[in-house]
Amino acid sequence: MNEGFFYLTSRSELDRSLIEAELMTFAGVKPDRFGLGISRQRADISRSAFINLGAEMIFRGGDLEELKRHLPAIGISADGFAIRVERLGVQARVRSPQIAAMVADLISGRPNLSRPKVKFLLVMEENQVLFGRVFSEISRAWVKLSCKPHTTSSSIPHRLARTMINLSGIRPPARLVDPCCGAGTILLEGAEMGYEVTGYDLNYKMTQASLKNLAHFGLSGRVIQADAREIKGEFDLLVTDLPYGMNLAATDELYRGLLGNFINLAPISIIAVARDISGVLREAGYRSIEFLPAPKHSMTRYIFIARI
């Protein structure tokens, strides 16, 4: 029996850097090219944006025949179970439902495919087979939240907003601030995940849109009209999408004013922006700066992870 955990992520070359960074944050490993990551860390990935499943390792071996020999010796018992089969980069002569049925015969208990109480995951790659018990699944809550009643054409995608929050490594409950909240996409994602959220925006109409969006989903948060360069407070993390580079003339002077204040609000800032702001972040006093591309249609946003 092999100890450990394995995770299945989404597979999107466009989002690969975000997927790798998110799994690294949750489980300390990067996924292989098929979206499989094997880790010694058990992580609740229900709040994730790109990690679909987490399973506790029961078996890891070379092929299905080895699995068939070992499962009876392990002695697995479960009532009301289902088995999910994922073939990653391999073709098998036997179809996935037949493989699941074969493995089910080696488990003591009755299967329940419609409403399983216990879920098992069987992953087949070219040179290995993994079998485990699922302990965490993605919630996909951003799909519901993306149907918010008030939005703008420049609003950040909800899935990306969720990823940005996760990349902070700060888990809820914690105090999250978005100093340029717009219609509240980041606030919605943070509140749904269990953070204590506070948003600011210079535009009064946007503050009202954020409040109405939060209320629409029964979520709570503070939203205040204020200039992001002047707000004060103490928070655990700052997450924001800077709209200035897309709709307004984004001058270095403006960025200096914003980032010079952001560093006073939280020890870590996760910032989406349409240009390289590494120099301005260093000038503001951030010591650790990482960035990831986040492509969207013909435009690429950059996600900066800046720490004091």
C-alpha positions as CSV (number, residue, x, y, z in Angstrom):
1,M,0.0,0.0,0.0
2,N,1.3,3.4,-1.0
3,E,0.8,6.4,1.3
4,G,0.1,9.8,-0.1
5,F,-2.5,11.8,-2.1
6,F,-3.1,12.5,-5.7
7,Y,-4.9,15.3,-7.5
8,L,-6.5,15.8,-10.9
9,T,-6.5,19.3,-12.4
10,S,-8.1,20.8,-15.4
11,R,-6.1,20.5,-18.6
12,S,-5.8,23.8,-20.5
13,E,-2.6,24.9,-22.2
14,L,-3.9,28.5,-22.1
15,D,-4.3,28.3,-18.3
16,R,-1.3,26.0,-17.6
17,S,0.7,28.5,-15.6
18,L,-2.3,29.2,-13.3
19,I,-3.1,25.5,-12.9
20,E,0.5,24.7,-11.9
21,A,0.6,27.6,-9.5
22,E,-2.7,26.7,-7.8
23,L,-1.8,23.1,-7.3
24,M,1.6,24.1,-6.0
25,T,-0.1,26.5,-3.5
26,F,-2.6,23.8,-2.3
27,A,-0.4,20.6,-2.4
28,G,3.2,21.6,-2.9
29,V,3.5,19.9,-6.3
30,K,3.0,20.7,-10.0
31,P,0.8,18.5,-12.2
32,D,2.2,16.5,-15.1
33,R,1.2,17.3,-18.6
34,F,-2.0,15.3,-18.1
35,G,-3.1,17.2,-15.0
36,L,-2.0,14.6,-12.4
37,G,-0.2,15.7,-9.3
38,I,1.1,13.3,-6.5
39,S,1.8,14.8,-3.1
40,R,2.4,13.9,0.5
41,Q,0.0,16.8,1.5
42,R,-3.7,16.4,2.0
43,A,-5.5,19.5,0.9
44,D,-9.1,20.6,0.8
45,I,-9.4,21.6,-2.8
46,S,-13.2,22.4,-2.8
47,R,-12.4,26.2,-3.1
48,S,-10.0,25.7,-6.0
49,A,-10.6,27.0,-9.5
50,F,-8.6,24.4,-11.5
51,I,-8.1,21.3,-9.2
52,N,-11.0,19.0,-9.8
53,L,-10.4,16.1,-7.4
54,G,-8.2,15.0,-4.5
55,A,-7.9,11.3,-3.5
56,E,-6.1,9.4,-0.8
57,M,-3.8,6.9,-2.3
58,I,-4.8,3.2,-1.8
59,F,-2.7,1.7,-4.6
60,R,0.0,2.8,-7.0
61,G,1.5,0.3,-9.4
62,G,2.4,-0.5,-13.0
63,D,-0.9,-1.7,-14.5
64,L,-4.4,-3.0,-14.0
65,E,-3.2,-6.6,-13.6
66,E,-1.1,-5.5,-10.6
67,L,-4.1,-3.6,-9.2
68,K,-6.3,-6.7,-9.5
69,R,-3.7,-8.8,-7.6
70,H,-3.3,-6.3,-4.8
71,L,-6.8,-5.0,-4.0
72,P,-8.1,-8.3,-2.5
73,A,-5.1,-8.4,-0.2
74,I,-5.8,-4.8,0.9
75,G,-9.4,-5.7,1.7
76,I,-11.4,-2.6,0.8
77,S,-15.0,-2.3,2.2
78,A,-17.5,0.4,1.3
79,D,-21.2,0.6,1.0
80,G,-22.9,2.8,-1.6
81,F,-19.7,3.4,-3.7
82,A,-18.9,4.5,-7.2
83,I,-15.7,4.4,-9.2
84,R,-14.5,7.1,-11.6
85,V,-12.0,6.0,-14.2
86,E,-9.7,8.6,-15.8
87,R,-7.4,7.5,-18.7
88,L,-4.7,10.1,-19.1
89,G,-2.9,9.8,-22.4
90,V,-3.5,6.1,-22.8
91,Q,-5.9,4.0,-25.0
92,A,-7.3,0.8,-23.5
93,R,-9.0,-2.0,-25.3
94,V,-11.5,-2.2,-22.4
95,R,-13.9,0.7,-21.9
96,S,-14.0,2.7,-18.7
97,P,-17.3,1.3,-17.4
98,Q,-16.0,-2.2,-17.8
99,I,-12.8,-1.3,-16.0
100,A,-14.9,0.3,-13.2
101,A,-17.1,-2.9,-13.0
102,M,-14.0,-5.1,-12.8
103,V,-12.5,-3.1,-9.9
104,A,-16.0,-2.9,-8.1
105,D,-16.0,-6.7,-8.0
106,L,-12.9,-6.5,-5.8
107,I,-14.5,-4.2,-3.2
108,S,-16.7,-5.5,-0.4
109,G,-20.0,-3.6,-0.4
110,R,-22.8,-2.5,-2.7
111,P,-22.2,0.1,-5.5
112,N,-24.4,3.1,-5.9
113,L,-23.8,5.0,-9.1
114,S,-26.5,7.6,-8.8
115,R,-25.9,8.8,-5.2
116,P,-22.6,7.4,-4.0
117,K,-21.7,7.8,-0.4
118,V,-18.1,6.9,-1.2
119,K,-16.2,7.8,-4.4
120,F,-13.1,6.0,-5.7
121,L,-10.8,7.4,-8.4
122,L,-8.8,5.1,-10.7
123,V,-6.2,6.9,-12.9
124,M,-4.5,5.2,-15.7
125,E,-1.3,6.7,-17.3
126,E,1.1,5.0,-19.7
127,N,3.4,3.6,-17.0
128,Q,1.3,3.7,-13.9
129,V,-2.1,3.1,-12.3
130,L,-3.3,4.9,-9.2
131,F,-6.4,4.0,-7.1
132,G,-7.7,6.0,-4.2
133,R,-10.6,7.3,-2.2
134,V,-11.9,10.7,-3.1
135,F,-11.8,13.1,-0.1
136,S,-12.3,16.5,-1.8
137,E,-14.0,17.8,-4.9
138,I,-14.1,21.2,-6.6
139,S,-17.3,23.2,-5.9
140,R,-17.4,25.2,-9.1
141,A,-19.2,28.0,-7.1
142,W,-17.8,30.6,-9.5
143,V,-20.3,29.3,-12.2
144,K,-23.2,30.5,-10.1
145,L,-21.6,33.7,-9.0
146,S,-20.7,34.7,-12.6
147,C,-24.5,35.1,-13.2
148,K,-24.5,38.2,-10.9
149,P,-27.1,40.8,-11.8
150,H,-24.6,43.8,-12.1
151,T,-21.4,43.6,-14.2
152,T,-19.2,45.5,-16.5
153,S,-17.5,44.7,-19.8
154,S,-14.1,44.8,-18.1
155,S,-15.0,42.7,-15.1
156,I,-12.4,40.0,-14.4
157,P,-13.5,36.4,-15.0
158,H,-14.8,34.8,-11.8
159,R,-12.6,31.7,-12.2
160,L,-9.5,33.9,-12.5
161,A,-10.6,35.9,-9.4
162,R,-10.9,32.7,-7.4
163,T,-7.5,31.6,-8.6
164,M,-5.9,34.9,-7.6
165,I,-7.3,34.6,-4.0
166,N,-6.0,31.0,-3.8
167,L,-2.5,32.0,-4.9
168,S,-2.1,34.1,-1.8
169,G,-1.8,31.0,0.3
170,I,-3.9,32.7,2.9
171,R,-6.8,30.5,3.9
172,P,-10.2,31.7,5.2
173,P,-11.3,33.0,7.5
174,A,-9.0,36.0,6.8
175,R,-9.5,39.7,6.0
176,L,-9.5,40.3,2.3
177,V,-9.5,43.8,0.7
178,D,-10.1,44.8,-2.9
179,P,-9.3,48.5,-3.2
180,C,-10.6,48.7,-6.8
181,C,-13.6,46.4,-6.5
182,G,-15.7,47.5,-9.4
183,A,-18.9,45.4,-9.6
184,G,-17.5,43.1,-6.9
185,T,-16.3,39.9,-8.7
186,I,-13.4,39.4,-6.3
187,L,-15.5,40.3,-3.3
188,L,-18.1,37.7,-4.3
189,E,-15.6,34.9,-4.7
190,G,-13.9,35.8,-1.4
191,A,-17.1,36.0,0.5
192,E,-18.3,32.7,-0.9
193,M,-15.1,31.0,0.1
194,G,-15.4,32.3,3.7
195,Y,-13.2,35.4,3.8
196,E,-14.2,38.6,5.5
197,V,-14.3,40.9,2.5
198,T,-14.0,44.7,2.2
199,G,-14.2,46.6,-1.1
200,Y,-13.5,50.1,-2.2
201,D,-14.1,52.0,-5.4
202,L,-13.9,55.6,-6.5
203,N,-17.1,55.2,-8.5
204,Y,-20.2,55.3,-6.3
205,K,-22.3,53.4,-8.8
206,M,-19.8,50.6,-8.6
207,T,-19.9,50.4,-4.9
208,Q,-23.7,50.0,-5.1
209,A,-23.4,47.4,-7.8
210,S,-21.0,45.4,-5.5
211,L,-23.4,45.6,-2.6
212,K,-26.4,44.5,-4.7
213,N,-24.4,41.6,-6.1
214,L,-23.4,40.5,-2.6
215,A,-27.0,40.7,-1.4
216,H,-28.2,38.8,-4.5
217,F,-26.3,35.8,-3.3
218,G,-26.9,36.3,0.4
219,L,-23.3,37.1,1.0
220,S,-21.9,39.8,3.3
221,G,-19.2,42.3,2.9
222,R,-18.3,46.0,3.4
223,V,-18.1,48.3,0.3
224,I,-17.0,51.9,0.6
225,Q,-16.6,54.7,-1.9
226,A,-13.0,55.9,-1.6
227,D,-9.8,56.6,-3.7
228,A,-7.6,53.5,-3.6
229,R,-4.6,55.7,-3.1
230,E,-6.0,57.1,0.2
231,I,-7.7,54.2,2.0
232,K,-6.4,52.9,5.3
233,G,-6.8,49.7,7.2
234,E,-5.2,46.4,8.2
235,F,-6.0,43.3,6.1
236,D,-4.4,39.8,5.7
237,L,-4.4,39.9,1.9
238,L,-5.1,42.3,-0.9
239,V,-6.6,41.1,-4.2
240,T,-7.5,43.4,-7.0
241,D,-7.8,43.9,-10.8
242,L,-6.4,47.2,-11.8
243,P,-8.8,48.6,-14.5
244,Y,-6.7,51.6,-15.2
245,G,-4.5,50.0,-17.8
246,M,-7.5,49.1,-19.9
247,N,-9.9,52.1,-19.7
248,L,-7.7,55.0,-18.6
249,A,-4.2,56.3,-19.3
250,A,-2.1,54.2,-16.9
251,T,0.8,56.4,-15.9
252,D,3.6,55.4,-13.7
253,E,2.6,58.2,-11.4
254,L,-0.8,56.6,-10.9
255,Y,0.6,53.2,-10.3
256,R,3.1,54.6,-7.8
257,G,0.2,56.2,-5.9
258,L,-1.8,53.0,-5.9
259,L,1.0,50.5,-5.1
260,G,2.5,52.9,-2.6
261,N,-0.7,52.6,-0.6
262,F,-1.4,48.9,-1.2
263,I,1.8,47.9,0.6
264,N,0.4,49.6,3.7
265,L,-2.8,47.6,3.7
266,A,-1.7,43.9,3.6
267,P,1.5,41.9,3.7
268,I,0.7,40.2,0.4
269,S,-0.9,41.7,-2.8
270,I,-2.3,39.7,-5.7
271,I,-2.8,42.1,-8.6
272,A,-4.1,41.6,-12.1
273,V,-3.0,44.2,-14.6
274,A,-2.5,44.5,-18.3
275,R,1.2,45.6,-18.2
276,D,4.4,44.8,-16.4
277,I,4.5,46.6,-13.1
278,S,7.5,44.8,-11.6
279,G,9.6,48.0,-11.4
280,V,6.8,50.0,-9.7
281,L,6.2,47.2,-7.2
282,R,9.9,47.1,-6.3
283,E,9.9,50.9,-6.0
284,A,6.9,50.7,-3.6
285,G,8.9,48.4,-1.3
286,Y,7.7,44.9,-2.2
287,R,10.6,42.4,-1.7
288,S,9.2,39.3,-3.3
289,I,7.6,39.6,-6.7
290,E,6.3,36.8,-8.9
291,F,4.1,37.0,-11.9
292,L,2.0,34.7,-14.1
293,P,0.4,35.3,-17.5
294,A,-3.4,35.0,-17.6
295,P,-4.4,35.1,-21.3
296,K,-7.9,36.2,-22.2
297,H,-8.9,36.2,-25.9
298,S,-6.6,38.7,-27.6
299,M,-5.4,40.3,-24.4
300,T,-3.1,38.9,-21.7
301,R,-3.4,40.0,-18.1
302,Y,-0.5,39.5,-15.7
303,I,-1.1,38.2,-12.2
304,F,1.5,39.7,-9.8
305,I,2.1,38.1,-6.4
306,A,3.9,40.6,-4.3
307,R,5.0,40.2,-0.7
308,I,6.5,42.7,1.7
